[in-house]
């Protein structure tokens, strides 16, 4: 509690830097709006998944949702930046690829959907032609975390915002978490409020919609986090938690709060080791995890991590041999009848897509 108060107080002191940041991104967006800086379009449907803030809104699970929804109907590919990878430039995942080469989230996509082309590239304008050359069967590209990269104009933009930190209530970096203008929400066709309480009622939903103030062409949806079946990192054996289970939660994600809350409802108590978002695990980290796990006196105990973290632990197969290292999937679930309406909107966009002349 004291740390959070200190952090918030410190970030307020950075307000002058936030105003400078706001000025810079305002000029940049103005240049794009006036077409001084150009946006390029391609002759196939592209869906952009992004946000206005830094991390923690659920972009990766939404990309996975879209891939799972569409991969049996269309030749889908994904393109990400490949944040915090050890390489640079364009790369297409193959059987030998590791998270260090393409980043943890693209690696997660590749492992879950091995038949779907998964590419990375900082310069998306250059990466898209390379992706289409390497995977010429591609009929649809899902752009991961590309909303603020305006050099590419996607046909459909999906903007995510966290229920616990709506973009309407946020401020600009470094005082707040916004990395793009609040007014940028108008560029999206779909807005999804993520990480909602599952019991969020219609009245509260309508209140949030009024606060967002969507344009006539925009639809607003609400999702909550659903945690899938826990499985062993290597053997894929399933595990079910109970009130006697002791858990060592190991996370390097932007917002572990929902997972912590979920664990509190599943087990009597848990222990936790947190790392920075996209943290690249080292052998020293493995020693720390093992020490903390061994210090837990319970017999019924496991180590639990997210799928995003798990892809960065795969390289330590020998080092974690014998440890009960389990993974928990994270999924979006739409509230009310949102799933049916959302799926229909996505399919209609693809079906009626016409390349710009």
C-alpha positions as CSV (number, residue, x, y, z in Angstrom):
1,X,0.0,0.0,0.0
2,X,2.8,2.4,1.0
3,X,4.7,1.5,-2.2
4,X,1.7,2.2,-4.4
5,X,1.2,5.6,-2.7
6,X,4.9,6.4,-3.1
7,X,4.8,5.4,-6.8
8,X,1.7,7.5,-7.5
9,X,3.2,10.5,-5.7
10,X,6.4,10.2,-7.7
11,X,4.6,9.9,-11.0
12,X,2.7,13.2,-10.3
13,X,6.1,14.9,-9.9
14,X,6.8,13.9,-13.5
15,X,3.9,15.9,-14.8
16,X,6.1,18.4,-16.8
17,X,7.5,15.4,-18.7
18,X,4.0,14.1,-19.4
19,X,3.0,17.5,-20.9
20,X,6.1,17.4,-23.2
21,X,5.1,13.8,-24.2
22,X,1.5,14.9,-24.9
23,X,2.8,17.7,-27.1
24,X,5.1,15.3,-29.1
25,X,2.3,12.8,-29.8
26,X,-0.1,15.5,-30.6
27,X,2.2,16.9,-33.3
28,X,2.8,13.4,-34.6
29,X,-1.0,12.6,-34.8
30,X,-1.7,16.0,-36.4
31,X,0.9,15.2,-39.1
32,X,-0.9,11.9,-39.9
33,X,-4.3,13.5,-39.8
34,X,-3.1,16.2,-42.3
35,X,-1.5,13.4,-44.4
36,X,1.9,15.1,-44.1
37,X,2.9,11.7,-42.7
38,X,1.4,9.0,-44.9
39,X,-0.5,5.8,-43.9
40,X,-0.3,2.8,-46.3
41,X,-3.0,0.3,-47.1
42,X,-2.7,-3.2,-48.5
43,X,-5.0,-5.2,-50.7
44,X,-6.1,-7.7,-48.1
45,X,-8.1,-7.4,-44.9
46,X,-6.1,-6.5,-41.8
47,X,-7.3,-6.4,-38.2
48,X,-5.4,-4.3,-35.7
49,X,-5.5,-5.1,-32.0
50,X,-4.1,-2.4,-29.8
51,X,-4.6,0.1,-27.0
52,X,-3.8,3.6,-26.0
53,X,-1.8,2.7,-22.9
54,X,1.3,0.7,-22.0
55,X,0.5,-3.0,-21.5
56,X,-2.0,-4.9,-19.4
57,X,-5.2,-4.7,-21.5
58,X,-5.2,-8.3,-22.8
59,X,-4.0,-7.8,-26.4
60,X,-2.4,-11.3,-26.7
61,X,-5.6,-13.2,-25.6
62,X,-7.6,-11.1,-28.1
63,X,-5.2,-12.0,-30.9
64,X,-5.5,-15.6,-29.9
65,X,-9.3,-15.3,-29.8
66,X,-9.3,-13.9,-33.4
67,X,-6.9,-16.6,-34.7
68,X,-9.0,-19.4,-33.1
69,X,-12.2,-17.8,-34.6
70,X,-10.9,-17.4,-38.1
71,X,-8.1,-19.9,-38.8
72,X,-10.4,-22.6,-40.1
73,X,-12.2,-20.2,-42.5
74,X,-9.3,-18.0,-43.8
75,X,-5.6,-18.2,-44.2
76,X,-4.6,-16.1,-41.2
77,X,-1.2,-14.7,-40.3
78,X,-0.1,-12.6,-37.3
79,X,2.4,-9.8,-37.3
80,X,3.9,-8.4,-34.1
81,X,6.8,-6.1,-33.2
82,X,8.5,-8.9,-31.1
83,X,9.0,-6.8,-28.0
84,X,12.2,-7.5,-26.0
85,X,13.5,-10.1,-28.3
86,X,17.3,-10.4,-28.8
87,X,17.1,-10.0,-32.6
88,X,15.9,-7.2,-34.9
89,X,14.3,-6.9,-38.2
90,X,11.8,-9.2,-39.9
91,X,11.5,-12.9,-38.9
92,X,9.0,-15.7,-39.5
93,X,8.6,-18.3,-36.8
94,X,9.6,-21.9,-37.7
95,X,10.3,-25.2,-35.8
96,X,13.6,-23.9,-34.5
97,X,12.4,-20.5,-33.3
98,X,12.7,-19.5,-29.6
99,X,11.1,-16.7,-27.6
100,X,14.5,-14.9,-27.5
101,X,14.3,-14.6,-31.3
102,X,10.8,-13.4,-31.8
103,X,9.5,-12.4,-28.3
104,X,7.3,-14.1,-25.8
105,X,3.9,-13.2,-27.2
106,X,4.6,-14.2,-30.8
107,X,6.2,-17.4,-29.5
108,X,3.0,-18.1,-27.6
109,X,1.0,-17.7,-30.8
110,X,3.4,-20.0,-32.7
111,X,3.1,-22.7,-30.1
112,X,-0.7,-22.5,-29.9
113,X,-1.2,-22.3,-33.6
114,X,1.7,-24.0,-35.3
115,X,0.0,-23.9,-38.8
116,X,-0.5,-20.2,-38.7
117,X,2.3,-18.0,-40.0
118,X,3.6,-15.9,-37.1
119,X,5.9,-13.0,-38.1
120,X,7.7,-10.2,-36.2
121,X,9.2,-6.9,-37.5
122,X,9.6,-3.4,-36.0
123,X,8.9,-1.8,-39.3
124,X,5.5,-3.2,-40.2
125,X,5.4,-1.4,-43.5
126,X,8.4,-3.4,-44.6
127,X,7.4,-6.6,-42.7
128,X,4.0,-7.1,-44.4
129,X,5.4,-7.5,-48.0
130,X,8.0,-9.9,-46.6
131,X,5.3,-11.9,-44.7
132,X,3.2,-12.1,-47.9
133,X,6.3,-13.3,-49.8
134,X,7.0,-16.0,-47.3
135,X,3.4,-17.0,-46.8
136,X,1.7,-16.2,-50.1
137,X,-1.4,-18.1,-49.1
138,X,-2.2,-15.4,-46.5
139,X,-5.6,-13.8,-46.9
140,X,-5.9,-12.0,-43.6
141,X,-3.3,-10.4,-41.2
142,X,-3.9,-9.7,-37.6
143,X,-1.7,-6.9,-36.4
144,X,-0.7,-7.3,-32.8
145,X,-0.2,-4.1,-30.8
146,X,-0.2,-1.8,-33.8
147,X,-2.9,0.8,-33.0
148,X,-0.4,3.6,-32.4
149,X,1.7,2.7,-35.5
150,X,-0.1,4.8,-38.0
151,X,2.1,4.1,-41.0
152,X,-0.2,1.1,-41.6
153,X,-3.9,1.7,-42.0
154,X,-5.8,-1.4,-41.0
155,X,-9.3,-2.1,-42.3
156,X,-10.6,-2.8,-38.8
157,X,-9.2,-1.5,-35.5
158,X,-10.0,-3.1,-32.2
159,X,-9.1,-0.9,-29.2
160,X,-8.8,-2.5,-25.8
161,X,-9.1,-0.6,-22.5
162,X,-8.9,-2.0,-19.0
163,X,-12.0,-1.7,-16.8
164,X,-9.8,-0.9,-13.9
165,X,-7.9,1.8,-15.8
166,X,-10.2,3.2,-18.6
167,X,-8.3,5.4,-21.0
168,X,-10.9,8.2,-20.2
169,X,-9.5,8.3,-16.7
170,X,-5.8,7.9,-17.5
171,X,-3.1,10.4,-18.2
172,X,0.0,10.5,-20.4
173,X,3.4,9.0,-19.7
174,X,5.2,9.1,-17.4
175,X,2.6,10.5,-15.0
176,X,0.0,8.0,-16.3
177,X,0.0,5.1,-18.7
178,X,-1.3,6.6,-21.9
179,X,1.1,6.4,-24.9
180,X,-1.3,7.9,-27.4
181,X,-3.9,10.6,-27.4
182,X,-7.2,10.0,-25.7
183,X,-8.9,11.2,-28.9
184,X,-7.2,8.4,-30.7
185,X,-10.1,6.1,-29.7
186,X,-12.0,7.6,-32.6
187,X,-9.8,5.7,-35.0
188,X,-11.2,2.4,-33.8
189,X,-14.3,0.6,-35.1
190,X,-14.6,-1.6,-32.1
191,X,-13.8,-0.8,-28.4
192,X,-13.6,-3.6,-25.9
193,X,-13.6,-2.9,-22.1
194,X,-11.5,-5.8,-20.8
195,X,-11.0,-7.4,-17.3
196,X,-14.5,-6.6,-16.2
197,X,-16.2,-8.3,-13.2
198,X,-18.1,-11.2,-14.6
199,X,-21.2,-9.9,-12.9
200,X,-21.0,-6.4,-14.4
201,X,-24.6,-5.3,-14.9
202,X,-26.3,-3.6,-17.9
203,X,-26.6,-0.3,-16.0
204,X,-22.9,-0.1,-15.3
205,X,-22.1,-1.1,-18.8
206,X,-24.3,1.7,-20.2
207,X,-22.6,4.2,-17.7
208,X,-19.2,3.2,-19.1
209,X,-20.4,3.5,-22.7
210,X,-21.6,7.1,-21.9
211,X,-18.2,7.9,-20.4
212,X,-16.4,6.6,-23.5
213,X,-18.8,8.5,-25.8
214,X,-18.4,6.3,-28.8
215,X,-18.8,7.6,-32.4
216,X,-21.9,6.4,-34.4
217,X,-19.7,3.9,-36.3
218,X,-18.3,2.3,-33.1
219,X,-19.4,-0.7,-31.1
220,X,-18.5,-1.2,-27.5
221,X,-18.1,-4.7,-25.9
222,X,-17.3,-5.9,-22.5
223,X,-15.2,-9.0,-21.6
224,X,-14.0,-10.7,-18.4
225,X,-11.0,-12.8,-17.9
226,X,-11.5,-16.6,-18.0
227,X,-8.7,-18.9,-16.8
228,X,-8.4,-22.2,-18.6
229,X,-7.3,-25.6,-17.4
230,X,-3.9,-25.6,-15.7
231,X,-1.4,-27.9,-17.4
232,X,2.2,-28.9,-16.9
233,X,4.7,-26.9,-18.9
234,X,6.3,-30.0,-20.5
235,X,4.1,-33.1,-20.0
236,X,0.9,-31.1,-20.6
237,X,-0.6,-33.1,-17.7
238,X,-3.7,-31.3,-16.2
239,X,-3.9,-30.1,-12.6
240,X,-6.8,-29.0,-10.5
241,X,-6.4,-26.6,-7.6
242,X,-8.1,-27.0,-4.3
243,X,-8.2,-25.3,-1.0
244,X,-5.3,-27.4,0.3
245,X,-3.0,-26.4,-2.6
246,X,-0.1,-24.1,-2.0
247,X,1.0,-22.1,-5.0
248,X,4.1,-20.2,-5.9
249,X,3.0,-17.8,-8.5
250,X,5.8,-16.6,-10.8
251,X,4.8,-13.8,-13.2
252,X,6.5,-11.3,-15.5
253,X,3.4,-9.6,-16.9
254,X,2.1,-6.0,-16.9
255,X,-0.9,-6.6,-14.7
256,X,-1.0,-9.7,-12.4
257,X,-3.8,-8.3,-10.2
258,X,-6.7,-10.3,-11.8
259,X,-4.7,-13.5,-11.5
260,X,-3.9,-12.8,-7.9
261,X,-7.6,-12.2,-7.2
262,X,-8.5,-15.4,-8.9
263,X,-6.0,-17.4,-6.9
264,X,-7.3,-15.9,-3.7
265,X,-10.6,-17.5,-4.5
266,X,-9.1,-20.9,-5.4
267,X,-6.5,-21.6,-2.7
268,X,-6.1,-21.0,1.0
269,X,-2.9,-19.0,0.4
270,X,-0.2,-18.5,-2.2
271,X,3.3,-17.1,-2.5
272,X,4.5,-14.8,-5.3
273,X,7.6,-13.8,-7.2
274,X,7.1,-10.9,-9.6
275,X,9.3,-9.7,-12.4
276,X,9.0,-6.8,-14.9
277,X,6.8,-7.3,-17.9
278,X,8.5,-9.4,-20.6
279,X,11.3,-10.3,-18.2
280,X,13.9,-12.6,-19.7
281,X,14.5,-15.3,-17.1
282,X,18.1,-16.2,-16.1
283,X,19.6,-19.2,-14.3
284,X,19.7,-17.0,-11.2
285,X,16.0,-16.5,-11.4
286,X,15.5,-20.3,-11.6
287,X,17.6,-20.7,-8.4
288,X,15.5,-18.1,-6.7
289,X,12.3,-19.8,-7.7
290,X,13.5,-23.2,-6.6
291,X,14.7,-21.8,-3.2
292,X,11.3,-20.2,-2.6
293,X,9.4,-23.2,-3.7
294,X,11.5,-25.6,-1.5
295,X,10.8,-23.3,1.5
296,X,7.1,-23.8,1.3
297,X,6.3,-26.5,3.9
298,X,3.1,-27.9,2.3
299,X,3.1,-31.2,0.4
300,X,0.4,-30.3,-2.1
301,X,2.3,-27.4,-3.8
302,X,3.0,-26.3,-7.4
303,X,4.7,-23.5,-9.3
304,X,2.2,-21.6,-11.4
305,X,2.9,-19.2,-14.3
306,X,1.2,-17.7,-17.3
307,X,1.5,-18.9,-20.8
308,X,3.3,-15.6,-21.7
309,X,5.9,-16.3,-19.0
310,X,6.0,-20.0,-19.8
311,X,7.5,-19.5,-23.3
312,X,10.5,-17.8,-21.7
313,X,11.0,-20.8,-19.3
314,X,11.0,-23.5,-22.0
315,X,14.8,-23.2,-22.5
316,X,15.3,-24.3,-18.9
317,X,13.9,-27.8,-19.3
318,X,16.9,-29.5,-17.6
319,X,17.2,-26.9,-14.8
320,X,13.5,-27.3,-13.8
321,X,13.4,-31.1,-14.2
322,X,11.4,-32.5,-11.4
323,X,9.7,-29.3,-10.4
324,X,5.8,-29.2,-10.6
325,X,5.8,-26.2,-13.0
326,X,2.3,-25.5,-14.3
327,X,0.8,-23.0,-16.7
328,X,-2.5,-21.3,-16.7
329,X,-4.1,-20.0,-20.0
330,X,-5.8,-16.6,-20.1
331,X,-8.9,-16.1,-22.3
332,X,-11.4,-13.4,-23.0
333,X,-15.1,-14.1,-22.4
334,X,-17.7,-11.6,-23.6
335,X,-20.5,-10.5,-21.3
336,X,-24.1,-10.8,-22.3
337,X,-24.6,-11.7,-26.0
338,X,-21.4,-9.8,-27.0
339,X,-19.7,-12.8,-28.4
340,X,-22.3,-13.5,-31.1
341,X,-22.4,-9.8,-32.1
342,X,-18.6,-9.4,-32.1
343,X,-18.0,-12.6,-34.1
344,X,-20.5,-11.4,-36.7
345,X,-18.9,-8.0,-37.0
346,X,-15.5,-9.6,-37.6
347,X,-16.7,-12.0,-40.2
348,X,-18.7,-9.3,-42.0
349,X,-15.6,-7.1,-42.2
350,X,-13.7,-9.8,-43.9
351,X,-16.5,-10.9,-46.2
352,X,-17.3,-7.4,-47.5
353,X,-13.7,-6.1,-47.5
354,X,-12.8,-4.1,-50.7
355,X,-9.2,-2.9,-51.3
356,X,-8.8,0.8,-51.5
357,X,-8.6,2.1,-55.0
